[in-house]
Amino acid sequence: MTGAPTQAELDAARLVLDRMGVTAEDLLKAVKSPAPTFAEYIPVVAAAVSDGTRRAYSPYWNRVLDQWADISLSDRTPTDIQRLVQHIKANLTVRRNTRNGNSAAEHLIAALRCLYRHAVNDELVDERSNPAAKVPKPRRQPSNRRALSGKQMNQLNDVVATTGNDPQLDSLIIRFHTETAARRGGALALRPKDLDEEQCLVYLREKGESSRWQPVSPTLMWHLLQHVEHRGAPMNGRLLRYADGRPITYHRYDNLWNRVGENLAWAGKQGVSTHWLRYTTLTWVERQFGYAVARAFAGHNDTNTDAGSTTTYVRATLEEVATALAALTGEHHPLAA
């Protein structure tokens, strides 16, 4: 046949395809180049996501590479993913806070969804053929974390200040999280340039690329500045550092909480971690100053919440957060009412 097909010929071709249950998209898919392998595509996605996302998903992408490195993304099914989930759960490293592997399963599925979402956007995989989107995440269990009592906080602070190879650093870490209710990532990302000495504020950058100014006590601000001076943190570099000037990493937190658990039986058995300090501070703020102030203290925004649209109109001010901090620490704050 020469030349462009006539309308009658096109209509006849469509009729045949309809009777066969084949669409034009199916024909295009049949001649499309195969999707890349996991080994080829995971580095592409890892380079495109944020540091926080990369840090969260890399362990699970590595698990995928262990099993599927040379397999094409288009050759996996929802059942394949479910089998991999069960394999990960069966071979899970048991830690203090392990809960039947549900968290690992949730993160694995989220890591694969991220991978396939990029593949769909890059037109390497058809959206209807995305296997990760068809695998449900396990139901998230209620958290076992809770606010620590005053007695438990005293015991914790005593252990931190009297054990380990750098009690000064560890005590600063605990004080920072207790006052700010910051997540680990917020403390690790803190830089000397993020300190406002005059107003006793620190600029926190946390998960989801969120950021905020958070009040701290004059005492904590003084210790942070002393830490910068004595350990040589550059203005644009990480603030928290070892005695030899190296910036700390997540490993410092792991070692810190392992040591706490070895010295305090209740902390070891319950898997106490940095996030328990966040629970402790925010619970106290909520009880004393109400939900709006606790929400602002935590740095929660007004999106993706089940708290209702009322939060748009009852947001607490920075001055109210500073007032709550002043009551918590017993120190005057420049911004407190």
C-alpha positions, 0 to 999 in steps of 0.5 A: 500500500502506498500513500496515506491510508484512507478514512475507510481503511482507518475505520476498518483497522479500528474495527479489527483492533476493537474486536481483538481487544487491542488499543493503539496504546497496546501497539505502541507498547509492543514496539517500545524499548524495554524499561531499564533494569533496576541497577540502571535506573535506581542511581538515576532516581537516587540522584533526582530526589532530595537528600532526606528521601535518598537517605530514607529509601537507599537501604530499601533500594539496596535490598531491591538491587540484591534481588533484582539488579539485572531485571527490567522494571517492566518485568515485575508484578505486584505478586513479585513485590509482595514476595519481596516484602515477605522476604525482607520481613523474614530476613529482618535485622532485629533491633530494639524497636522492631515491630514484626517488620511492618515498618520495613515493609511499608518503607520498601513499598514506598521506595518502590512507589517512588522508583516507579513514579519516576519511571512513569513520569519518564515514560519508561513504564505505563501508568496502568502497568505500575506494579508498586501502585497495586500493592497496599502498604501494611496498616501502620500500627499505633506508636509505642512512643510516649512522653517520659516522666520527670524522673525518667528524664533525670535518669536519662540526662544523668547517664548521658552526662556521665558515660561515653567518650564525649558527654559534653556533646551528648548532653548538648544533643539531648538538651537541644532536642528537649528544648526544640522537639526537633527531629534528628535530621533537624539537629544534623542539618543545623549550621552556625549560620542558622543561629540568631543569637540576639533573639535566641532562635535556631533555623530548623530544616527538617523532613519534607524540606520544611523549615522554621525558626525555633526559640531556644533558651539563652543557656542553650544558645550559649552552649551552641555558640561555645560548641561552634567556637571550640570545635571549629564548625564553619558557618555553612557546615554542620554545627554538631561535631566531634572533639576532632572537628568531624561532623557527627552523623546518625551513628552518633545517635545510634551509639548514644541510645544504645548506651542509654539502653545499656544503663537504663533497663526501662529505656532499653526494653522500650526502645527509647530514642530521640523521638521520645524526647519530641513526644515528651516536650510536645505533650508538656506544651500541649497540656500547658498551652494548648493544641495550637501552641503545641502544633506550632512548637512541633513545626507542623504545617497546615497541609495533609492533616486530619485536624480540620480547617480550623487550624488555619485560623488558630495558628500560634505565633512565634512569641507564643512558642517562645513563651511556652519554651520559657515556661519549660526551661524556667528562663526568660526568652527575648520573644516571650510575652 
